Amino acid sequence: QKEVEQDPGPLSVPEGAIVSLNCTYSNSAFQYFMWYRQYSRKGPELLMYTYSSGNKEDGRFTAQVDKSSKYISLFIRDSQPSDSATYLCAIGNQGGKLIFGQGTELSVKP
Amino acid sequence: DVKVTQSSRYLVKRTGEKVFLECVQDMDHENMFWYRQDPGLGLRLIYFSYDVKMKEKGDIPEGYSVSREKKERFSLILESASTNQTSMYLCASTGPGTGKTEAFFGQGTRLTVV
């Protein structure tokens, strides 16, 4: 079983839509949860980071973690064409190990 | 400006060749990682290192080895390159301790094995 599973998509939505991206993980030893965004031909960059269950908001982005279900989500409100990218969830442990999901390719159409 | 630098952006090698991919970071980070990225499979961890001369296997270490002789440099070695190792290779680094798990990535090396 993979340590983190993410629906690879691709996902295509109209501009202004609410986007929901999801991951599940299997090992509760991982305590840090991140979302990275990767534009074409670039390395991933950190978008959101949290270590506790609940919601964390940053502008149009909300990261949600449910440790009891081992489920993490990223919501994008009022999506824009500039949000078109691949979104990767990632989980980390105390020892520094960092595991990524498969990534979801998102396309926001004007 | 933080920097993770990979030695090559594009590389073409022949089957059976020994290949070295180099990565250098200037942030004094303890942890360094090598991932490969393939369509539909995302980033898969090959090896990571949490200290000089220390390494730990990731999910797909077969056919690869690593070297970390200095804190700032982490090398990925393909002992005998094969066509199924054609991929995008990404190096990353993170700082120590709780909460310091933001990873900074290099620009990637696209390796083609022919």
Interface residues (C-beta under 8 A of the other chain):
Chain A: E3 Q6 P8 Y32 M34 Y36 R41 K42 G43 P44 E45 L46 Y49 Y51 L88 A90 G92 Q94 G95 G96 K97 L98 I99 F100 G101 Q102 G103
Chain B: V4 E30 N31 F33 Y35 G40 L41 G42 L43 R44 L45 F48 Y50 E56 D59 L90 A92 T94 P96 T98 G99 T101 E102 A103 F105 G106 Q107 G108
